[in-house]
């Protein structure tokens, strides 16, 4: 087989990041081939029980706009204005994500999104190959070996391999055999299980559709995200091991659908009443693990580079895994535009994205604690109320960290650093106060001006 041409790139993985990257590169004139170990997901649903819903935010939409995919994706998305908190006493409270409906996130179905993006990648000119998983790589001779269900191995030349094949990346394993990527994984002592709230008999949503629902219970919780077919995907998060003394259940004690029904009836009764197939879903869906993947090196000179979860998998609690991966795709395409030397492009890509990936990984872990432990806490609620007011009084200085991450293009690392300063300020200003009307607003405004420099101009798209 003839070696590929100078504009050839091979992407491993036809998931969300692989499909977006293939489109971005093909639209720039690259000769793109994509290899995927699974069957074509457009032929059948392959995602049962696996993180079905994803939260699409501005960073992800920016990539979709560049790929010409935003309109098709948004036709399937459901707006979420904020967190609908379901308190243990039965009360509910909508905690908005942003100022108004211009600052929202969108629930999208993983499987449907993948199918849309693959169609668009093909129309852009990318060539897709399914049922061909990467088995090994001869980096010296630039030969990749693929295998499918027929048991036959295929040796295919490459110029550059791009790993968009997820947290269990086969390309990353091949690269690690060549050089030390300084890889490490940290797993939470929690796991998750997917369930479903069906539509009403009349085909409507059974609960408020334009919100991400949360039932926080301290060291465990469940959440529900809407789908465009009027269902909700419910995710139960539990410790792997119960703590009986603290009254905290775990997957070692909640083993069966009957156990899960008893837990829901006791701790999430309003949700339990909405899930008629809870027992079947619990018994039939896999238990998912939650972990963070860290690498200090994402590329092997100009021969291979990793993007998305293959380079920096994270826990899902900030809703930024997909958005961060899509932002990677935009950055990598831009670095390849800037120089003909791929090793230089990949080194620059890593230098830009690695510190930002570390920042959002950290914030995702923090957000888990916030979601399960703090959203129904009185101190947290007064700090949130002050945060909203300071964002109105000082829009050029005080931008909530969630807004920086979700509605802006501010680098994640900047959002983390600035968010930490703002959080310290909120704690200091509300200490000893139970209501905002007891604050000395002159002192509050002076503290904001003293601690926070003005942000650069609005980086959101017009």
C-alpha positions as CSV (number, residue, x, y, z in Angstrom):
1,X,0.0,0.0,0.0
2,X,1.3,3.5,-0.9
3,X,2.3,5.8,2.0
4,X,-0.3,8.5,2.7
5,X,0.1,12.0,1.2
6,X,1.5,15.0,3.1
7,X,-2.0,16.2,4.1
8,X,-3.1,12.9,5.5
9,X,-4.2,12.5,9.1
10,X,-5.6,9.3,10.7
11,X,-8.0,9.7,13.7
12,X,-8.5,6.8,16.0
13,X,-12.1,6.9,17.4
14,X,-15.4,8.0,15.8
15,X,-17.0,9.2,19.0
16,X,-18.0,12.8,19.6
17,X,-14.5,14.3,19.6
18,X,-13.3,12.2,16.7
19,X,-16.3,13.2,14.5
20,X,-15.9,16.9,15.3
21,X,-12.2,16.9,14.7
22,X,-12.6,15.0,11.5
23,X,-15.0,17.6,10.3
24,X,-12.9,20.6,11.3
25,X,-9.8,19.1,9.6
26,X,-11.6,18.0,6.4
27,X,-13.1,21.5,6.1
28,X,-9.6,22.8,6.2
29,X,-8.5,20.6,3.3
30,X,-6.9,17.8,5.2
31,X,-7.2,14.2,3.9
32,X,-8.9,12.6,6.9
33,X,-9.5,8.9,7.7
34,X,-11.2,7.7,10.9
35,X,-11.0,4.2,12.4
36,X,-13.5,3.0,15.0
37,X,-13.6,-0.3,16.8
38,X,-17.4,-0.3,17.2
39,X,-20.1,-0.8,14.7
40,X,-21.5,2.3,13.0
41,X,-23.8,3.8,15.7
42,X,-26.1,5.2,13.0
43,X,-27.2,1.6,12.4
44,X,-28.1,0.8,16.0
45,X,-28.1,2.3,19.5
46,X,-24.8,1.4,21.2
47,X,-25.0,3.6,24.3
48,X,-27.5,1.8,26.6
49,X,-26.7,2.7,30.2
50,X,-23.6,4.7,29.4
51,X,-23.7,8.4,30.4
52,X,-26.6,8.9,27.9
53,X,-27.0,12.7,28.5
54,X,-24.4,15.3,28.1
55,X,-24.5,19.1,28.9
56,X,-23.6,21.2,25.9
57,X,-22.2,24.7,26.8
58,X,-20.7,27.6,24.9
59,X,-17.3,26.1,24.4
60,X,-18.8,23.0,22.8
61,X,-21.2,25.1,20.7
62,X,-18.3,27.2,19.4
63,X,-16.7,24.0,18.0
64,X,-20.0,22.9,16.6
65,X,-20.5,26.2,14.8
66,X,-17.1,25.9,13.2
67,X,-17.9,22.4,12.1
68,X,-21.3,23.5,10.6
69,X,-23.1,21.2,13.1
70,X,-24.7,23.6,15.6
71,X,-28.1,24.0,13.9
72,X,-28.6,20.2,13.6
73,X,-27.5,19.5,17.1
74,X,-29.6,22.3,18.7
75,X,-32.7,20.9,17.0
76,X,-32.3,17.9,19.3
77,X,-31.2,19.8,22.5
78,X,-33.3,20.7,25.6
79,X,-32.6,23.9,27.4
80,X,-31.6,23.7,31.1
81,X,-31.9,27.1,32.9
82,X,-30.4,25.9,36.2
83,X,-30.4,23.3,38.9
84,X,-33.8,22.3,40.3
85,X,-32.8,21.2,43.8
86,X,-35.1,18.6,45.5
87,X,-34.7,19.0,49.2
88,X,-35.1,16.1,51.6
89,X,-38.3,17.8,53.1
90,X,-39.9,17.9,49.7
91,X,-39.2,21.5,48.8
92,X,-37.8,22.4,45.4
93,X,-35.7,25.4,44.4
94,X,-34.5,26.5,40.9
95,X,-30.9,27.8,41.2
96,X,-30.3,29.5,37.8
97,X,-27.0,28.9,36.0
98,X,-26.8,32.4,34.6
99,X,-28.4,35.8,34.5
100,X,-31.3,34.9,32.2
101,X,-32.1,32.6,29.3
102,X,-29.1,33.9,27.3
103,X,-27.0,31.9,29.9
104,X,-28.2,28.3,29.9
105,X,-26.8,24.9,29.1
106,X,-28.4,22.2,26.9
107,X,-29.1,18.6,27.5
108,X,-28.1,16.4,24.5
109,X,-28.4,12.7,23.9
110,X,-25.0,11.1,23.4
111,X,-26.1,8.6,20.8
112,X,-28.1,11.0,18.7
113,X,-25.4,13.6,18.9
114,X,-22.8,11.0,17.7
115,X,-25.0,10.1,14.7
116,X,-25.5,13.7,13.7
117,X,-21.8,14.5,13.9
118,X,-20.8,11.4,11.9
119,X,-23.1,12.3,9.1
120,X,-21.6,15.8,9.0
121,X,-18.1,14.5,9.1
122,X,-18.8,12.3,6.1
123,X,-20.4,15.1,4.2
124,X,-17.2,17.2,4.9
125,X,-15.1,14.5,3.2
126,X,-13.8,12.4,6.1
127,X,-13.6,8.6,5.3
128,X,-15.0,6.5,8.2
129,X,-14.1,2.9,8.8
130,X,-16.1,0.9,11.5
131,X,-15.4,-2.4,13.2
132,X,-11.7,-1.8,12.9
133,X,-10.0,-1.3,16.3
134,X,-6.4,-0.3,16.7
135,X,-4.3,-3.3,17.9
136,X,-0.7,-2.1,17.7
137,X,1.5,0.6,16.1
138,X,4.9,0.4,14.5
139,X,5.9,4.0,15.0
140,X,9.3,3.6,13.4
141,X,7.8,2.5,10.1
142,X,4.5,4.3,10.5
143,X,2.3,1.2,10.2
144,X,-0.9,0.9,12.3
145,X,-2.4,-2.6,12.8
146,X,-6.2,-2.8,13.0
147,X,-8.5,-5.8,13.7
148,X,-12.2,-6.5,13.4
149,X,-14.7,-9.2,14.3
150,X,-13.5,-11.2,11.3
151,X,-10.3,-11.9,13.2
152,X,-8.2,-10.5,10.3
153,X,-5.4,-7.9,11.1
154,X,-4.9,-5.1,8.6
155,X,-1.6,-3.2,8.4
156,X,-2.2,0.4,7.2
157,X,0.4,3.1,6.7
158,X,-0.1,6.5,8.4
159,X,1.6,9.9,8.6
160,X,0.1,11.0,11.9
161,X,-2.3,9.3,14.3
162,X,-4.7,11.3,16.4
163,X,-6.2,9.6,19.4
164,X,-9.8,10.5,20.0
165,X,-10.6,7.1,21.4
166,X,-11.6,7.9,24.9
167,X,-10.3,7.1,28.4
168,X,-9.4,3.6,27.5
169,X,-7.4,4.8,24.4
170,X,-5.6,2.1,22.4
171,X,-3.4,4.8,20.9
172,X,-2.3,6.0,24.3
173,X,-1.3,2.5,25.2
174,X,0.8,2.2,22.1
175,X,2.4,5.6,22.7
176,X,3.2,4.6,26.3
177,X,5.1,1.6,25.0
178,X,7.4,4.1,23.1
179,X,7.8,6.8,25.7
180,X,6.8,7.6,29.3
181,X,3.6,9.7,29.2
182,X,3.7,9.9,33.0
183,X,0.1,8.5,33.2
184,X,-1.9,8.2,36.4
185,X,-5.5,7.7,37.2
186,X,-7.4,8.6,40.3
187,X,-10.8,6.9,40.8
188,X,-13.5,8.2,43.1
189,X,-14.8,5.9,45.7
190,X,-18.3,6.4,44.1
191,X,-19.9,4.9,41.0
192,X,-23.2,5.5,39.1
193,X,-26.2,3.8,37.6
194,X,-28.5,5.1,34.9
195,X,-32.3,5.0,35.2
196,X,-35.1,6.6,33.3
197,X,-38.2,8.7,33.9
198,X,-40.7,8.1,31.0
199,X,-43.1,10.6,29.5
200,X,-46.6,11.1,30.8
201,X,-49.4,9.0,29.2
202,X,-50.1,12.1,27.1
203,X,-46.5,12.3,25.9
204,X,-45.4,15.2,28.1
205,X,-42.5,15.7,30.6
206,X,-43.5,14.6,34.0
207,X,-41.4,17.2,35.8
208,X,-40.0,20.7,34.8
209,X,-38.2,20.0,31.5
210,X,-35.9,23.1,31.4
211,X,-33.7,22.2,34.4
212,X,-31.1,19.7,35.6
213,X,-32.8,18.1,38.6
214,X,-30.7,17.2,41.7
215,X,-31.6,15.3,44.8
216,X,-28.6,16.0,47.1
217,X,-28.3,13.8,50.2
218,X,-24.8,14.6,51.6
219,X,-22.4,11.9,50.4
220,X,-24.7,10.6,47.7
221,X,-27.3,12.0,45.2
222,X,-29.2,11.4,42.1
223,X,-29.7,13.8,39.1
224,X,-32.1,13.9,36.1
225,X,-31.5,15.4,32.7
226,X,-34.2,15.9,30.1
227,X,-34.3,14.3,26.6
228,X,-36.0,15.7,23.6
229,X,-38.4,12.7,23.5
230,X,-39.9,13.9,26.9
231,X,-38.0,11.4,29.0
232,X,-35.4,12.1,31.7
233,X,-32.2,10.2,32.2
234,X,-31.7,9.7,35.9
235,X,-28.3,9.0,37.3
236,X,-27.8,7.6,40.8
237,X,-24.4,8.3,42.4
238,X,-23.5,6.2,45.5
239,X,-20.3,5.4,47.4
240,X,-18.9,2.0,46.5
241,X,-19.0,1.0,50.2
242,X,-21.8,2.0,52.5
243,X,-21.1,3.8,55.8
244,X,-23.8,2.4,58.1
245,X,-22.9,4.5,61.1
246,X,-23.5,7.7,59.0
247,X,-26.6,6.2,57.3
248,X,-24.9,6.4,53.9
249,X,-25.8,3.6,51.4
250,X,-23.4,2.1,49.0
251,X,-23.3,-0.1,45.9
252,X,-22.2,-2.9,48.2
253,X,-25.5,-2.8,50.0
254,X,-27.7,-1.5,47.1
255,X,-27.1,-4.6,44.9
256,X,-30.5,-5.3,43.2
257,X,-33.4,-3.4,41.7
258,X,-35.5,-4.2,44.8
259,X,-32.8,-2.6,47.0
260,X,-32.7,0.4,44.7
261,X,-36.5,0.8,44.9
262,X,-36.4,0.7,48.7
263,X,-33.6,3.4,48.7
264,X,-35.6,5.6,46.3
265,X,-38.8,5.2,48.3
266,X,-37.0,6.3,51.4
267,X,-34.6,9.0,50.2
268,X,-36.0,10.2,46.8
269,X,-39.7,9.5,47.1
270,X,-40.8,12.1,44.6
271,X,-38.3,10.6,42.0
272,X,-39.3,7.0,42.9
273,X,-42.9,7.7,41.9
274,X,-41.7,8.7,38.4
275,X,-39.6,5.7,37.6
276,X,-41.9,2.7,36.9
277,X,-39.0,0.5,35.5
278,X,-36.5,1.4,38.2
279,X,-35.9,-2.3,39.2
280,X,-35.4,-3.4,35.6
281,X,-33.1,-0.4,34.7
282,X,-31.0,-0.9,37.8
283,X,-30.6,-4.6,37.2
284,X,-30.0,-4.3,33.4
285,X,-27.7,-1.3,33.2
286,X,-24.0,-1.4,34.0
287,X,-22.5,0.3,37.0
288,X,-20.2,3.0,35.8
289,X,-16.9,4.1,37.4
290,X,-15.8,7.7,38.0
291,X,-12.2,8.7,37.6
292,X,-9.7,11.3,36.4
293,X,-6.9,10.6,34.0
294,X,-3.7,12.7,34.1
295,X,-0.9,12.7,31.5
296,X,2.2,14.9,31.5
297,X,2.8,14.2,27.8
298,X,0.1,14.1,25.1
299,X,2.2,13.6,21.9
300,X,4.9,11.5,20.4
301,X,6.9,14.1,18.3
302,X,4.9,14.5,15.1
303,X,3.7,10.9,14.8
304,X,0.9,10.9,17.3
305,X,-1.2,13.1,19.6
306,X,-4.1,12.7,22.0
307,X,-7.2,14.8,22.4
308,X,-10.3,14.7,24.7
309,X,-10.7,11.9,27.2
310,X,-7.8,10.0,25.7
311,X,-5.5,12.8,27.2
312,X,-7.5,14.0,30.2
313,X,-10.6,12.1,31.2
314,X,-12.5,13.8,34.0
315,X,-15.5,13.1,36.3
316,X,-18.7,14.5,34.8
317,X,-19.8,16.9,37.5
318,X,-19.1,20.2,35.8
319,X,-20.6,19.0,32.5
320,X,-17.4,20.0,30.7
321,X,-15.9,16.8,29.5
322,X,-17.4,17.0,26.0
323,X,-17.0,20.7,25.8
324,X,-13.4,20.6,26.8
325,X,-12.8,17.8,24.2
326,X,-14.5,19.9,21.5
327,X,-12.3,22.9,22.5
328,X,-9.3,20.6,22.1
329,X,-10.4,19.9,18.6
330,X,-10.6,23.6,17.7
331,X,-7.2,24.3,19.2
332,X,-5.5,21.3,17.5
333,X,-6.9,22.3,14.1
334,X,-5.7,25.9,14.6
335,X,-2.2,24.8,15.6
336,X,-2.0,22.6,12.5
337,X,-2.9,25.6,10.5
338,X,-0.1,27.6,11.9
339,X,2.9,25.4,11.1
340,X,3.7,22.6,8.6
341,X,5.8,20.9,11.3
342,X,3.5,18.5,13.1
343,X,5.8,18.0,16.1
344,X,5.9,21.8,16.6
345,X,2.1,22.0,16.3
346,X,1.5,19.2,18.8
347,X,3.9,20.6,21.3
348,X,2.2,24.0,21.1
349,X,-1.2,22.3,21.4
350,X,-0.1,20.5,24.5
351,X,1.4,23.7,26.0
352,X,-1.9,25.5,25.5
353,X,-4.3,22.8,26.5
354,X,-2.7,20.7,29.3
355,X,-2.9,23.4,32.1
356,X,-6.5,24.2,31.1
357,X,-7.4,20.5,31.2
358,X,-5.8,20.2,34.7
359,X,-7.9,23.2,35.8
360,X,-11.2,21.8,34.6
361,X,-10.4,18.4,36.0
362,X,-9.9,20.1,39.4
363,X,-13.1,22.1,39.1
364,X,-15.1,19.0,38.1
365,X,-14.0,17.2,41.3
366,X,-14.9,20.3,43.3
367,X,-18.3,20.6,41.7
368,X,-19.2,17.0,42.8
369,X,-18.8,18.0,46.4
370,X,-20.8,21.2,45.7
371,X,-23.7,19.3,44.0
372,X,-24.0,16.6,46.6
373,X,-23.1,18.5,49.8
374,X,-23.7,22.2,49.4
375,X,-26.6,23.2,47.1
376,X,-29.0,22.9,50.0
377,X,-26.7,24.5,52.6
378,X,-27.6,27.9,54.0
379,X,-24.1,29.4,53.8
380,X,-23.9,28.3,50.2
381,X,-27.2,29.8,49.4
382,X,-26.4,33.2,50.8
383,X,-23.0,33.2,49.0
384,X,-24.8,32.3,45.7
385,X,-27.2,35.2,46.3
386,X,-24.3,37.6,46.9
387,X,-22.5,36.2,43.8
388,X,-25.4,37.1,41.6
389,X,-25.6,40.7,43.0
390,X,-21.9,41.3,42.7
391,X,-22.1,40.1,39.0
392,X,-24.7,42.8,38.5
393,X,-22.9,45.5,40.4
394,X,-19.4,44.8,38.9
395,X,-20.0,43.0,35.6
396,X,-16.4,44.0,34.4
397,X,-14.8,42.5,37.5
398,X,-17.0,39.8,39.2
399,X,-18.0,37.0,36.8
400,X,-19.1,33.8,38.7
401,X,-16.7,31.0,38.1
402,X,-19.5,28.8,36.6
403,X,-20.2,31.6,34.1
404,X,-16.6,31.9,33.2
405,X,-16.4,28.1,32.6
406,X,-19.8,27.6,30.9
407,X,-20.7,30.8,29.1
408,X,-17.3,32.3,28.2
409,X,-14.2,31.3,26.4
410,X,-11.9,32.4,29.2
411,X,-9.2,29.7,29.7
412,X,-10.1,27.2,32.3
413,X,-6.9,27.9,34.2
414,X,-7.8,31.6,34.5
415,X,-11.4,30.7,35.6
416,X,-10.0,28.5,38.3
417,X,-7.5,31.1,39.6
418,X,-10.0,33.9,39.5
419,X,-12.8,31.8,40.9
420,X,-10.8,30.9,43.9
421,X,-10.2,34.6,44.7
422,X,-13.9,35.3,44.3
423,X,-14.9,32.4,46.5
424,X,-12.6,33.6,49.3
425,X,-14.2,37.0,48.9
426,X,-17.8,35.6,49.2
427,X,-16.9,33.7,52.3
428,X,-15.3,36.7,53.9
429,X,-18.1,39.1,53.0
430,X,-21.0,36.8,54.2
431,X,-19.3,35.6,57.4
432,X,-21.6,36.4,60.3
433,X,-24.5,37.4,58.0
434,X,-27.7,35.5,57.4
435,X,-29.2,38.1,55.1
436,X,-27.7,40.3,52.4
437,X,-29.5,43.4,53.7
438,X,-27.2,43.5,56.7
439,X,-24.1,44.0,54.5
440,X,-22.2,47.3,54.3
441,X,-22.3,47.7,50.6
442,X,-19.7,50.4,50.4
443,X,-17.2,48.0,52.1
444,X,-18.4,45.2,49.8
445,X,-17.9,47.3,46.6
446,X,-14.5,48.5,47.9
447,X,-13.4,44.9,48.5
448,X,-14.3,43.8,45.0
449,X,-12.4,46.7,43.4
450,X,-9.4,46.1,45.6
451,X,-9.2,42.3,45.0
452,X,-10.4,41.9,41.4
453,X,-8.9,43.6,38.3
454,X,-11.1,44.3,35.4
455,X,-11.6,41.4,33.0
456,X,-10.8,41.8,29.3
457,X,-13.6,42.6,26.9
458,X,-16.5,40.2,26.5
459,X,-15.2,37.1,24.7
460,X,-18.6,35.6,24.0
461,X,-19.7,35.4,20.3
462,X,-22.0,38.1,19.1
